[in-house]
Every structure is written in structure tokens, then in C-alpha cells.
Amino acid sequence: MPSFYRVVLTNPPTRIDFESHVALGKSHDRGTADLRRMAEGVSVNATLAQARSRARFLGMRLVAEVAVPGAGPISFERTGSKRGHHTLWGDPDAMLAAVVAIVPADAVD
């Protein structure tokens, strides 16, 4: 079961932490087809270190580990140009239910 790491706002995280840009009403009409597709999912990182770095860059404090079942309501794909970036697609409640840990972004790896 692969794990991915998502920067989140609160501990415990809420559904809003797993809403896509499209669901949040953020327009991506002018982007490429790939960018529009990514906007329908949520950005995650392959490693905790990558997610901690992203959280610190964004001025955020928490990272959630999301364990994605092999078969189920969440799909994923390597996306974007940044090392370790992936996108998850699926129901935000299913992603929230798949959270197995919350860690501080400022801890040392």
C-alpha cells in the first residue's frame, strides 16, 4: 500500500484539506489539459522530506501521511515536473479516511 504526503491545515485534517482546486472553485480554464486534469485532484509528495520542504515553503506547519489502498476509491499518478510530485484523485472523504499520521513540517528528517 503506497503512502503519499499531503500538506494540511489542521490536526486532525478535515475534508477541505483534500478538496481539489476545481472543487474549491479555483479556475484552471487557461491551463493545459494536463494542468486542468491535475486541478481535479490533490497534490501530494512521494516522501515526507519533500512534503516538509513544501510545507515550509508555503508557511504551513503540518503534513499528513495518506496510505492509499491498492484497489479502491483513490487513484494516483506521477504528475508535474517537480521531483516526487504526484496527484491523487478520488472522494475527499476517502482520502481523509486514509490518513494514518500527522507530522510537523519543522521536524528534522
Secondary structure, 3 states (H helix, E strand, C coil): CCEEEEEECCCCCCHHHHCCCCCCCCCCCCCCHHHHHHHCCEEEECCHHHHHHHHHHHCCCEEEEEECCCCCCEEEEECCCCCCEEEEEECHHHHHHCEEEEEECCCCC
